[in-house]
Amino acid sequence: MRHELPLQHGPDEARMRAGAAYRLLNASVVPRPIAWVSTRSADGVDNLAPHSFFTVASTDPAMLSFTSVGRKDTLRNIEATGEFVVNLVSEPMFEVANATSCDYPPEMGEFDAVGVQREASLTVAPFRVADSPIAFECRLHEVRPTGNCFVVVGVVLHAAVAEAVASGDDMLRRPGVDVRALAPWARLGGDEWGLLGEVREIARPRYEG
């Protein structure tokens, strides 16, 4: 037996409302990697916030995308400056990353409010998170309004990978990342977060016809 939950069809009174649909999607589409996005406002305020609707958008050129649910400081700053950094969240950073999700006013930067150590980026103005194992410096490619959200796509200009998580012999040509050393946190439903758990390897099949 299943619960049948109409989102886009049937009479209005029977449809799932937006808030309920958000909770269902949030709890079902899991685990979700976290883009800890650092930006700088036009007034020079350094903003930092986690976004869990995050993925790769293109590999050539390299692009990352994340979704802003509504208009938030991160989105406004990116639209104003065209730059941002995606920092990954590893296991020791879980509580401080969550703390930066607080709805601070725009004039209050999360780096200072929460006590996150900065590190200068090489190609963009926003700072990197010094303790993040991997940081991607991005230039805005596009902001795509989608429903009640905004999909932000950025071209990756530069990547900074900590030696502790690098596993490739030649990081420029054959880069590798030790996912166990990376220990990335993921968002689940509600207030739930998760780690990798068991990691299995299986080769992709190749058609031999």
Secondary structure, DSSP 8 states (H G I E B T S, - for coil): ------SSSS-GGGS--HHHHHHHHHHHS--EE-EEEEEE-TT--EEEEEE-SEEEEEETTEEEEEEEES--HHHHHHHHHSEEEEE--BGGGHHHHHHTTS---TTS-HHHHHT--EE--SSSSS-EETT-SEEEEEEEEEEEEETTEEEEEEEEEEEEE-TTTB--SBTTTB--B-HHHH-B-EE-STT-EE---S-----------
